Each structure stands twice: as C-alpha cells, then as structure tokens.
Amino acid sequence: MNDLFWLILLLFVVAAALRNELFFYLLYVVVGLQLLARFWLRRSAKRLAWRRSAPTAAFPGERAEVAIEVQNTGLLPLPWLTLTESIPAGLRNPPT
C-alpha cells in the first residue's frame, strides 16, 4: 500500500472531526502532490531511451567492455535514475 495512505487517512479524519479548513487544505495538497508524482513518474518512464553496446564474442579471461547509454527525451528532468545490469551466471566467474 502507498506510504502516504495513512497520512491522507489521518488528515481526513482530523479534518472531518475538527471541521477545520487548514486540515482540509493540507489534505488537498498532499493528495495533489501524490497524484502529480505518480503522473510524472509514469510519463518520465515512457520518455527514457536506452542503448547497450557490447562485443558479440569474447574469449575466456578476456575483458569485454559494455557501454550503456540512457537518454531522457522528456521535457522534465529526472532527479535520479537507478540502473541495474546483470550478466548470465555462467559468465560471472572464469572457468577453472
């Protein structure tokens, strides 16, 4: 479940119980920011382009250079990006 769900629920209960405009305003701001963040994340993920270049063959014990290029084609910047690359288990350790 979403991390902000309990905060939103608490703000709603407090706002409804106290009938205070400040808590309703805070509720609207938190929900609005959450919706904006979800929209931005989905839109940004669609605007990422990547390219990987690697040699087609390598000999045992030989080092092979792999280059990964990621390009953000969207208008908004991405504050961070996590990239995970893995290789098959048979290629991780040189044969003995």
HUGI-V721229 format. One record per residue. N is the residue number from 1. SS is DSSP state (H for helix, E for strand, - for the rest). PHI is phi as a letter, one per 40 degrees, with the letter a starting at -180 (NA if undefined). D_FIRST is the distance of its C-alpha to the first C-alpha in Angstrom with 2 decimals. Layout:
n={N & N}
ss={SS & SS}
phi={PHI & PHI}
d_first={D_FIRST & D_FIRST}
This chain:
n={1 & 2 & 3 & 4 & 5 & 6 & 7 & 8 & 9 & 10 & 11 & 12 & 13 & 14 & 15 & 16 & 17 & 18 & 19 & 20 & 21 & 22 & 23 & 24 & 25 & 26 & 27 & 28 & 29 & 30 & 31 & 32 & 33 & 34 & 35 & 36 & 37 & 38 & 39 & 40 & 41 & 42 & 43 & 44 & 45 & 46 & 47 & 48 & 49 & 50 & 51 & 52 & 53 & 54 & 55 & 56 & 57 & 58 & 59 & 60 & 61 & 62 & 63 & 64 & 65 & 66 & 67 & 68 & 69 & 70 & 71 & 72 & 73 & 74 & 75 & 76 & 77 & 78 & 79 & 80 & 81 & 82 & 83 & 84 & 85 & 86 & 87 & 88 & 89 & 90 & 91 & 92 & 93 & 94 & 95 & 96}
ss={- & - & - & - & H & H & H & H & H & H & H & H & H & H & H & H & H & H & - & - & H & H & H & H & H & H & H & H & H & H & H & H & H & H & H & H & H & H & H & H & H & H & H & H & H & H & - & E & E & E & E & E & E & - & - & - & - & - & - & - & - & - & - & - & - & - & E & E & E & E & E & E & - & - & - & - & - & - & - & - & - & - & - & - & - & - & - & - & H & H & H & H & - & - & - & -}
phi={NA & c & c & c & d & c & c & c & c & c & c & c & c & c & c & c & c & c & f & b & c & c & c & c & c & c & c & c & c & c & c & c & c & c & c & c & c & c & c & c & c & c & c & c & c & c & c & c & b & b & a & b & b & a & c & c & a & a & c & d & g & c & c & b & c & b & b & b & b & b & b & c & c & c & c & c & c & c & c & a & a & b & b & b & b & b & b & d & c & c & c & c & b & c & c & b}
d_first={0.00 & 3.76 & 6.53 & 8.69 & 7.26 & 9.45 & 12.19 & 12.40 & 12.62 & 15.16 & 17.10 & 17.38 & 18.68 & 21.04 & 22.23 & 22.91 & 24.62 & 26.73 & 27.21 & 27.38 & 27.27 & 26.03 & 22.67 & 22.37 & 23.31 & 20.71 & 18.04 & 19.47 & 19.62 & 16.04 & 14.81 & 17.62 & 16.91 & 13.28 & 14.76 & 17.63 & 15.73 & 13.91 & 17.39 & 19.16 & 17.10 & 17.68 & 21.25 & 22.05 & 20.95 & 23.40 & 26.12 & 26.27 & 29.33 & 30.26 & 33.40 & 34.36 & 37.99 & 39.29 & 42.64 & 43.18 & 44.91 & 45.49 & 47.69 & 46.57 & 46.44 & 46.45 & 43.87 & 42.10 & 40.54 & 37.39 & 36.52 & 33.18 & 33.22 & 30.15 & 30.88 & 28.83 & 30.53 & 28.44 & 29.72 & 26.98 & 26.83 & 23.96 & 23.41 & 22.69 & 22.56 & 21.88 & 24.23 & 24.52 & 27.74 & 29.00 & 32.25 & 33.21 & 33.79 & 37.48 & 38.01 & 36.40 & 39.32 & 42.91 & 44.85 & 47.16}
